[in-house]
Amino acid sequence: MRAVLGWPLGDPRPRGHAAMLNLLGALPPREAVLAVPGAHWHEYGKDPKPGRKVGHCTLVDADRARLLGRLKAVQAVISQGKQ
């Protein structure tokens, strides 16, 4: 769009690292997911059903190792919700 309008193009360099986790079947506790720094909640408003994608969680961080640690924390919350 910027090129079509003749505006200067933005900086294409990456701004950090990102990850996404699909939420399948049923939603984990929202507050527990959002307690992880940098986590963002995306709920689709669908009825829970086995195997159905009902939402996703995204994480962004400038530091890859820190992002992976936060990703594991969200995965743990999701796993606890399935027990």
N, C-alpha and C positions, 0 to 999 in steps of 0.2 A: 504494500500500500504506500509506503514511504517513497519508493522509487517512482511509482505512478504519479504521485503528487509533486515530485521534484524535491522532496525534502532530503536532508542528509540521512544516509543510512546509519543504523545503530551499530554498536560494537558487537561483532559476532562471537567474541570469546566467551567460553563458559564462565558462569558466575559461581560455580560450585558443583557439588554432587547432589544427585537426587535419587530417590527410590520410591516405589509404590507397592503397596500390599493390597491385594484384593480381599474383600470381606465376603466370604461365601457362606451361604446357609442361614446364618443369623448374625446379628451385630454384636460385637463385644461391648463391654461397658464404655460408653463414649468418654466419660470423665477420665477413666484410666488411660485410654489412648491419648487424649489431649494433655495428660499430665507429663507426657514425654516431650521434652523441649523440641520445637521445630516440627511437631506432628500437626497435620491438617486433616480434618474429617470431611468425607464426602459421602453422604447418605442418599440413596436413590429413591427412598419412599416405597420400596417394593415389599410385599409380604415375604417373610422368611420361608424358604423351602430348601431342602437338601440340595446342595450343589449350585444354587442360584446366587449370582453376584448381586449382593444387596448394597454394596458400597465399596469404597476404597479409602486408604489412608496414604498420604504422601508425606515425605520427609525431605528437607533440603538443608544442607550444611556446607560450609566452605571447606571443612576438613573431612576427608574420606573416612579416616579411622573413627572419628566421633560419630559420623553418620551411621556407620556400621554398628556401633554400640547402641545407638538410638533405635536402629532398625530391629536389633535383637530384643530390645525392651518392648517394642510394640508387638513383635512376634510372640513374646511371652504372655502379654495381655490377651492376645487372640487365642493362644493355646489354652489359657486358664478358662476362658469363656466357653470352650468346647467340652470341658470336663463335667 
